[in-house]
């Protein structure tokens, strides 16, 4: 009997089907070459539970809402962070994205108050100002040929992050985006090679990674140095909360390392996902002129010629629907990786301790059992006036369970405001000779950047 046949592990549940071991070289090649195609073909061919043997590791891919609920929420304590994020820890340290156990809970408690609804609502003005600045920067490119929108969106999201969460100016930190690209490249390089390459090996990726790590250290050191003289224990921004929390560490060396790790993680998580969401939103809107027209009409009706305010989030309904549908097709976090601490049974399937468990929002959001014509871009799926009987875990763009993204409300406000203002004032068109392809790193970004020309709406 081959591995690709479903069978039963006595007393523990079924063993999921999957490619036979003789197919392992091809699996490894696809893991390097096209990770999205590997995930998609695996669930298409074998179903919602797939076992893949790849070198020294065995991966279990789950693509059913109930499976996602079990791994990410119901039995989350049995699953620690897995492939990719294990490797990213070398650059990010033990920040909120990669830490586990009591350290993670402590970090979450520290920053959670900065994301409370009332505080995020109070930041709407800053978000709107940064969005208006982005529109003006894009407008300046109307007669200059194509612009890499990805770079502009990174600048926007770093600006919002600095003003809303850190009470700091990140305008001088434009290199952060490039540094995190190198971090993601290194994490994925180690993930697909299924090994950890020492940083002293002078490979081009390693050298770039070391430069990126130094740049992130420089930026974080600058943020801390600028805050230290005027730090107040009453301040409610994330940077002040982190300073207060890490100063309470008995060992100042441990405290300094914690502060560094948590700030680096915040810089990554705070800008990368929203920039990715906005990039894919603009690309999809360009491909669907009828959507662009509805967006423009809504923005002009709701906003007129003024900047958005927090209450407009309830009126920019269609804009929010477009953002939600963009995140369905191109979720910024395309895969959630875990490692089983103990044996488990997921949906009747046996998962041995130590196995890599993968839940991919990218494939889950395209599961035809829950989404009609799943590859079609259709924002009306998210019309709040229509009935919705989909399972809660069929759509998880912000993750799920205890590690649900703490910044989801800020990210949605930012994406809706930016998309509304761009749609009202401008029309962005992708450059035909520059194909737009997804690049699945730690986030799902556009390979090589998103190059678009800028026109009046």
Buried (B, 14 or more C-beta within 10 A) or exposed (E): EEBBEBEEEEEBBBBBBBBEEEBBEEBBEBBEEBBBEBBBBBBEEBBBBBBBBBEEBBBBBBBBBBBBBBBBBEBBEBBBBBBBBBBBBBBBBBBBBBBEEEBBEEBBEBBEEBBEEEBBBEBBBBBBBBBBEBBEBBEEBEEEEBBBBBBBBBBBBBBBBBBBBBBBEBEEBEBBBBBBBBBBBBBBBBBBBBEEBEBEEEEEBBEBBBBBBEBBBBBBEBBBEEBEEEBEEEBEBBBBBBBBBBEEBEEEEEBBBBBBBBBBBBBBBBBBBBBBBBBBBBBBBBEBEEBBEBBBEBBBEBBEEEBBEBEBBEBBBBBBBBBBBBBBBBBBBBBBBBBBEEBBBBBEBBBBEEBBBBBBBBBBBBBEEBBEEBEEBBBEBBEEEEEEEEEEBBBBBBBBBEBEBBBBBBBBBBBBBBBBBBBBBBBBBBBEEBEBEBBBBBBBBBEEBBBBBBEEB
